[in-house]
């Protein structure tokens, strides 16, 4: 099953005195890259979070956001350094006295001074926090995976439509191929007759040799066989349950290589036109494949 690399999931849960909300977003990326945003005092849980993400996704840039609400008496603990506050007050009063100005310092201004109010780390147990965030994290990741799978199905249908068009055009080139040599023979014969005004009989052996050289140079049967093989491999790869985005992109590169060879050998307007159409479909497929895990 194909998976897109674009997705979103959100979940909430409560555990004891902790409420947790989790949002997970993913976009295209060459590898798996996980960014975790959670309160700094819980940063030690980041490795656990990343390992959990790795169980659900294999590729893409994943951003995980946590909102953690603790009980007020746990989350907002702080300590007042009274000695430092008194020191600040005395120093400022001394300066005011020397300058001969009145001095009144509101307490809230004193509390703003550096080091007077010291936030203290919450005593919340990390295992308790992990218990609060692990379930909504997994739920959000499952939502993200489901969304990526739905989008992957849409991508698959689109890729199959483009692939069907490519197959049809390759069959048209294959059908046209035998006629190209005969068309060249007729054109060459008419050109000779025109140049000699019909006064010289065409040397059939020389003509056959020229046609044989042309046929050898313009023969694309091997390329067409390989193209059909690559297209079959592309279809089979889309059936895999493993991440296949990179492999699909590689197969498309091989298809481009073969169709470019057909283009370089072609001396036929119809074939050249079909090659351009095939390239257009391949470019559309490559754009879609860039979003597949």
C-alpha positions in Angstrom: 0.0 0.0 0.0 1.4 3.4 -1.0 1.6 6.1 1.6 1.9 9.8 1.1 4.4 11.7 3.2 1.8 14.4 4.0 -0.5 13.9 7.0 -1.9 15.2 10.3 -3.1 13.8 13.5 -4.3 15.2 16.9 -5.3 13.5 20.2 -5.9 14.4 23.8 -5.8 12.4 27.1 -5.8 12.8 30.9 -3.7 10.9 33.3 -3.9 11.6 37.1 -3.4 15.3 37.4 -2.0 15.8 33.9 -3.8 16.7 30.7 -1.9 16.2 27.4 -2.7 17.3 23.8 -0.6 16.0 20.9 -0.4 17.3 17.3 1.6 15.5 14.6 2.3 16.9 11.1 4.3 15.5 8.3 5.6 16.7 5.0 8.0 15.5 2.3 11.6 14.8 3.2 14.3 12.6 1.7 14.8 10.8 5.0 13.0 10.5 8.4 13.5 13.7 10.4 11.6 14.2 13.6 11.2 17.6 15.4 9.7 17.5 19.0 8.3 20.6 20.7 7.5 20.1 24.4 8.1 22.0 27.6 11.8 22.1 28.3 11.7 20.4 31.7 10.4 17.3 29.9 13.1 17.3 27.1 14.6 14.1 28.5 11.5 12.3 27.0 12.4 13.4 23.5 14.3 10.2 22.6 11.3 8.0 23.7 9.0 10.2 21.6 11.3 9.9 18.5 11.5 6.1 18.9 7.7 5.9 19.1 7.4 7.9 15.9 9.8 5.5 14.1 7.4 2.7 14.8 4.7 4.4 12.7 6.6 6.2 9.9 9.7 5.5 7.8 10.2 8.7 5.9 9.3 12.4 5.9 9.7 15.5 8.1 7.6 14.9 11.2 6.8 17.7 13.7 5.3 16.6 17.0 3.8 19.3 19.4 2.8 18.7 23.0 0.6 20.7 25.2 0.9 19.6 28.8 -1.3 21.0 31.6 -0.3 20.1 35.1 -2.0 20.7 38.4 -1.4 24.4 39.5 0.6 23.5 42.6 2.8 21.3 40.5 3.4 23.4 37.4 3.9 26.8 38.9 6.3 26.3 41.8 8.8 29.1 42.5 11.2 30.4 45.2 11.8 33.9 46.4 15.4 34.9 47.2 14.6 37.3 50.0 18.3 38.1 50.8 18.8 39.2 47.2 15.7 41.3 47.2 16.8 43.1 50.4 20.2 43.6 48.9 18.7 45.2 45.7 16.5 47.4 47.9 19.4 48.7 50.1 21.7 49.4 47.1 19.0 51.3 45.3 18.0 53.3 48.4 21.6 54.2 49.0 21.9 55.5 45.5 18.7 57.5 45.9 19.9 59.0 49.2 23.2 60.1 47.7 21.3 61.8 44.8 18.9 63.4 47.3 15.8 62.0 45.6 12.8 60.4 47.1 12.8 56.6 46.9 9.8 54.3 46.7 10.1 50.8 45.1 6.9 48.8 44.6 7.3 45.2 45.5 6.3 44.0 42.0 9.1 46.0 40.5 11.5 44.4 43.0 10.3 40.9 41.9 11.2 41.7 38.3 14.8 42.0 39.1 17.1 39.2 38.1 17.3 36.3 40.4 14.7 37.5 42.9 12.0 35.1 41.7 13.4 31.7 40.8 11.2 29.1 39.0 11.7 25.6 40.4 11.5 22.4 38.4 8.2 20.6 38.9 8.3 17.5 41.0 6.1 15.8 38.4 7.3 12.3 37.9 8.6 11.8 34.3 7.0 8.3 34.1 3.7 9.9 35.0 4.2 12.5 32.2 5.1 9.7 29.8 2.0 7.8 30.8 0.0 11.0 30.0 1.5 11.7 26.6 2.2 8.2 25.2 -1.4 7.2 24.5 -2.4 10.4 22.7 0.9 10.4 20.9 0.2 6.9 19.4 -3.4 7.9 18.6 -2.3 11.0 16.8 0.4 9.0 14.9 -2.2 6.5 13.9 -4.5 9.3 12.6 -1.5 10.6 10.6 -0.7 7.2 9.2 -4.4 6.7 8.1 -4.4 10.1 6.4 -1.1 9.2 4.6 -2.6 5.9 3.5 -5.8 7.6 2.1 -3.6 10.2 0.3 -1.4 7.3 -0.9 -4.4 5.6 -2.5 -5.2 8.8 -4.4 -1.6 9.1 -5.6 -1.7 5.5 -6.7 -4.9 6.0 -8.8 -3.3 9.1 -10.4 0.0 7.2 -11.1 -1.9 4.3 -12.7 -3.8 6.7 -14.9 -0.5 8.3 -16.2 1.0 4.8 -16.5 -1.9 3.6 -18.7 -1.3 6.6 -21.0 2.4 5.8 -21.3 1.7 2.2 -22.1 -0.8 3.2 -24.8 1.7 5.6 -26.4 4.5 3.0 -26.3 2.2 0.5 -28.1 1.6 3.1 -30.7 5.3 3.6 -31.2 5.8 -0.2 -31.4 3.0 -0.5 -34.0 4.5 2.4 -36.0 8.0 1.0 -35.9 7.9 -1.4 -38.9 6.3 1.2 -41.1 9.2 3.6 -40.5 11.7 1.5 -42.5 9.2 1.1 -45.5 8.5 4.8 -45.4 12.2 5.5 -45.6 12.6 3.1 -48.5 9.8 4.8 -50.4 11.2 8.3 -49.7 14.7 7.3 -50.7 13.5 5.7 -54.0 11.4 8.8 -54.8 14.4 11.1 -54.0 16.7 9.2 -56.3 14.1 9.2 -59.1 13.6 12.9 -58.7 17.3 13.7 -58.7 17.9 11.6 -61.8 14.7 12.6 -63.5 13.9 8.9 -63.9 16.7 8.4 -66.3 18.7 6.1 -64.1 17.5 2.8 -62.8 17.6 2.5 -59.0 20.3 0.1 -57.8 18.2 -2.3 -55.6 21.2 -3.7 -53.9 22.5 -0.3 -53.0 19.1 0.8 -51.9 18.7 -2.3 -49.7 22.0 -1.6 -48.1 21.1 2.0 -47.3 17.7 0.9 -45.9 19.4 -1.8 -43.8 21.8 0.8 -42.3 18.8 3.1 -41.6 16.9 0.3 -40.0 19.8 -0.7 -37.8 20.3 2.9 -36.6 16.6 3.6 -36.0 15.6 0.3 -34.4 14.1 0.8 -31.0 12.7 -2.6 -30.3 15.1 -3.3 -27.4 14.3 0.0 -25.8 10.5 -0.7 -26.1 11.0 -4.1 -24.5 12.8 -2.6 -21.6 10.3 0.2 -21.3 7.5 -2.3 -21.0 9.5 -4.2 -18.4 10.1 -1.1 -16.3 6.4 -0.3 -16.4 5.6 -3.8 -15.2 8.1 -3.4 -12.4 6.6 -0.1 -11.5 3.1 -1.7 -11.1 4.6 -4.6 -9.0 6.4 -2.1 -6.8 3.2 -0.2 -6.0 1.8 -3.5 -4.6 4.5 -3.6 -1.9 3.6 -2.9 1.8 7.1 -1.4 2.4 8.2 2.2 1.7 8.8 2.3 -2.0 9.0 6.0 -2.9 12.7 6.0 -3.7 12.4 2.8 -5.7 9.6 4.2 -7.8 11.6 7.3 -8.5 14.6 5.1 -9.6 12.3 3.1 -12.0 11.0 6.4 -13.5 14.6 7.5 -14.1 15.2 4.3 -16.0 12.1 4.8 -18.0 13.3 8.4 -18.9 16.7 7.0 -19.9 15.1 4.5 -22.3 12.6 7.0 -23.8 15.5 9.4 -24.4 17.3 6.7 -26.3 14.2 6.2 -28.4 14.1 10.0 -29.0 17.7 10.1 -30.1 17.2 7.2 -32.6 13.9 8.5 -34.0 13.8 10.0 -37.4 10.0 9.8 -37.6 7.7 12.7 -36.8 5.0 10.5 -35.3 7.4 8.7 -33.0 9.0 12.0 -31.9 5.6 13.4 -31.0 4.7 10.3 -29.0 8.0 10.5 -27.2 7.3 14.1 -26.1 3.9 12.9 -24.8 5.5 10.1 -22.9 8.0 12.5 -21.3 5.2 14.8 -20.2 3.4 11.9 -18.4 6.6 10.8 -16.8 7.3 14.3 -15.4 3.8 14.3 -13.9 4.5 10.9 -12.3 7.8 12.0 -10.8 6.1 15.0 -9.2 3.7 12.6 -7.5 6.3 10.1 -6.5 8.3 12.7 -4.6 5.4 12.7 -2.0 5.4 8.9 -1.6 7.0 7.3 1.5 
